[in-house]
Every structure is written in structure tokens, then in C-alpha cells.
Amino acid sequence: MARNRIQFQKGYSLVQFIDEYVSEEKCTEALFRWRWPNGFVCPRCEHTGHCRHQSRWS
């Protein structure tokens, strides 16, 4: 299995990881920034608005 480049960063300790991603909200924000570094833009219509759903099934 390939090593995760985020998980195995040199000089990035478990304590630092926990400090940075202490809550689900912080993890979600980081994933959003990584996925859309220049902000969200719809690939179909290029609209920049978005919303976040609490759950897919509600």
C-alpha cells in the first residue's frame, strides 16, 4: 500500500497533527481548502456559491 504523503510528513508529529485537526470542523475546513485551493467553482456552470449539508440522507 502506498504511504500517505500527509500522514508521513517529515517533522510532523502526532501531537502537531492532533493540535491542528482537533475537531471534525477543522478537518472539514482543511479538506475543503485542499480540494478547492482557489475557492469552490462548479465545474459545470462555474458558479462560486456553495452550501454544506449536515448529512446526505436528511
N, C-alpha and C positions, 0 to 999 in steps of 0.2 A: 504494500500500500504506500502511496506517495505521502511524503511528510507535508503537513500543513505549514506553509511559509509564515503564517501569522502565529501559529501556536509555537513554532520553534525558532523565533527570532533570537539572535544572539543578544545577550544583555537584557532580556525582557523576562523578569522573574514572575513567579506565580503571585507574589504579593503585589507587584505592579499591575498585573492583569486584573486581579480582584479589585484593586483601588480604582482602576479605570472603568471597569464594567460591573460595578457593584449591584446594579439593578437591571431589570429587564428593559426599562425605559432607556437607560444609557446604551445598552446593547442594540436596541432598535434604532436609536439615533445614529450610532456608528455604522450599522449595516446600511441605513439609508444614505449616509454620506459616501460610503464605499461604492454602492450601486449607482448612485447618481451624483458624482463629484461636482458637477456644474449645476446641480438642482434638477428636479424632475422635469422631463419633457416627454409628452406622449409620443411614441414612435409612429403612430398613425396620423394624428392630426396636429402634432407639435404644440398642443395646449400645455401650459405650465402649471395649471391648477391641479390639485390632488386632494384626496381625503384619506384618512386612515380608519379602517374598520376595526371594531373591537374583536369581531370574530367573523369568519367566513360563513358560518352557519346560523347566524342570528338575523 
